[in-house]
Amino acid sequence: MSYKKQKNIIIILFLSIPILLLLMFTYLPTVLVAYFSTLNWSGTDDATFVGFQNYIAIVRSADIFMPLLNSVYYFIGALIQMAIALFLATVLSFKVKFKNFFKGMLFFPYLINGIAVGLIFTFFFRENGVLNEILSWFGMHSTTDWLRINILNNTLLAGVSIWKYMGFNLVMFIGAIQSISSDIYEAAEIDGANKFQIFKHIIFPSIKNIILLNLILAIKGAVSVYELPYIMTGGQWNTSTFVIKTIQLGISGRFLQIGLASAMSFVLFAIIMLVTRLQQVLFKEKEQENQLK
């Protein structure tokens, strides 16, 4: 047997197992979910083919579609989170006392388990929690369970998300800012540029790609948020998200609706794929612009 044939056999053998696992645990389940989304099926009784009726039901049913709109709270929160992280990253990239301490302190919440964060803030906002205790120090005695207030709870959940994930954006922005040559900063300072001008004309244009990447990740995270609202409210009081609703219909409801839940998961998959494609197009355009320059 020739060396070339031996090489090809070894390559095939090494690739066969991961490809088999990929087919079994990624592509096959995706195909099955796509098929289930065309059925009216509880998982135990006989399935009935309904075509695109499950997808139509998603749009027509306010109980199903409204949780998707709750993603707007998390997207706005993500924009605020990025703005704060960019500001702090810029400040901490200059000469600041104890800046490594502040970096560690700001990044620490991202390292905490999401379940732990959810439980901490559940105790913080409940009727006999820390927030009401703090308010009592200022003479405002309250027994309000803040997470039960419909006009406020989604905002509070988005705020917790900002606190939890800001460290990730902070680290990415700091890494991008520090990749800029120090000679550029020195030249700008010699020319009399202040900190704001340095940020506007040097830092921001240099890290546009990282900002764009974080924006795309924010959109993906907003439509697929699950952990914090599920732990803190269980999706009650108008805080359910699209993922929570999908799980409730698919595996945790009294009357399981596998077909409808599969359609919802496929809608979420389509949104994420669309955002991913948008990311690829935007980055490709940026690369072409840089090449032309």
Secondary structure, 3 states (H helix, E strand, C coil): CCHHHHHHHHHHHHHHHHHHHHHHHHHHHHHHHHHHCCEECCCCCCCEECCCHHHHHHHHCHHHHHHHHCHHHHHHHHHHHHHHHHHHHHHHCCCCCCHHHHHHHHHHHHHCCHHHHHHHHHHHHCCCCHHHHHHHHCCCCCCCCHHHCHHHHHHHHHHHHHHHHHHHHHHHHHHHHHCCCHHHHHHHHHCCCCHHHHHHHHHHHHCHHHHHHHHHHHHHHHHCCCHHHHHHCCCCCCCCCHHHHHHHHHHHCCCCCHHHHHHHHHHHHHHHHHHHHHHHHHHHHHHHHHHHC
